[in-house]
Amino acid sequence: MKVTVVGAGSVGASCAEYIAIKDFASEVVLLDIKEGYAEGKAMDLMQTASLNGFDTKITGVTGDYSKTADTDVAVITSGIPRKPGMTREELIGINAGIVKDVSDNLIKHSPNVIIIVVSNPMDTMTYLVHKTTGLAKNKIIGMGGALDSARFKYRLAEALEAPISDVDGMVIGGHSDTGMIPLTRLATRNSLPVHKILSEERLTQVSEETKVGGATLTKLLGTSAWYAPGAAVSGLVQAIACDQKKMFPCSALLEGEYGMSDISIGVPVILGKNGIESIVEIELTEAEKAKMEESAAGVRKTNGLLEL
């Protein structure tokens, strides 16, 4: 299994590290446009191999996509990160051009590649890859929901004063501060619905803190987060590489599911060796459906800024 990570910044390097430590890939190629940067990150990571007990080979390259040939799964993290006060949508002008160029180069050398999009605005960048590459829809995946759900579970465990391993929950909808839909109704602690444990007020607080999870970290760090995004990506890559048939909320192209078409937005999917094996349709309440429609409207508005 060969994995390519495009963008050797904090998210890309974190992603490469987690994939290597899990030791399911034979090779990870880390590519960046900054001269020597990916090579340095790869060398640094390889020097942890004997300490962390992995045999995955990590190779760094500067702009040479020929070294990515025969990649099975590629991750696009490249683009400018958010700064404090910026929305994900404000990144579209620069990042759209970068993502299109990267995806074209990846497919040129690996026509059967499965692409995972991390670059923001993530749902719109995922839609862009669908519209410009010709790849089958099951081979293009947006990462956002996996990360948002991890942040939701963190906030739930905090509110419950419980270990995170006890908690399960999912976020669907757009990967934006206003588009996320934490499904508090379906969240559980060891199968017990959390709405039977926490007050409605506390659950609302959990939901709102989840939605601004990225912005909260950007304000604290001065840039986008990287540990949790990298871990989220590594989970998706492992599910594909090991054909795990695991369910994750991801940005997928809808063709009638949830009553929507021609949009990439966060919904639960089953991930396996073919990428998105299926889209899972959860029965939503009328209120949740209304939120989903509102979220989709926001994504479509951002998609309208693309020059396709």
Sequence and secondary structure as in RCSB ss.txt:
>XXXX:A:sequence
MKVTVVGAGSVGASCAEYIAIKDFASEVVLLDIKEGYAEGKAMDLMQTASLNGFDTKITGVTGDYSKTADTDVAV
ITSGIPRKPGMTREELIGINAGIVKDVSDNLIKHSPNVIIIVVSNPMDTMTYLVHKTTGLAKNKIIGMGGALDSA
RFKYRLAEALEAPISDVDGMVIGGHSDTGMIPLTRLATRNSLPVHKILSEERLTQVSEETKVGGATLTKLLGTSA
WYAPGAAVSGLVQAIACDQKKMFPCSALLEGEYGMSDISIGVPVILGKNGIESIVEIELTEAEKAKMEESAAGVR
KTNGLLEL
>XXXX:A:secstr
 EEEEE  SHHHHHHHHHHHHHT  SEEEEEESSTTHHHHHHHHHHTTHHHHT   EEEEEES GGGGTT SEEE
E  S    TT  GGGGHHHHHHHHHHHHHHHHHH TT EEEE SSSHHHHHHHHHHHH   GGGEEE HHHHHHH
HHHHHHHHHHT  GGGEE  EEE SSTTTEEE GGG EETTEEGGGTS HHHHHHHHHHHHTHHHHHHHHHSS  
 HHHHHHHHHHHHHHHTT  EEEEEEEEEESGGG EEEEEEEEEEEETTEEEEE      HHHHHHHHHHHHHHH
HHHTT   
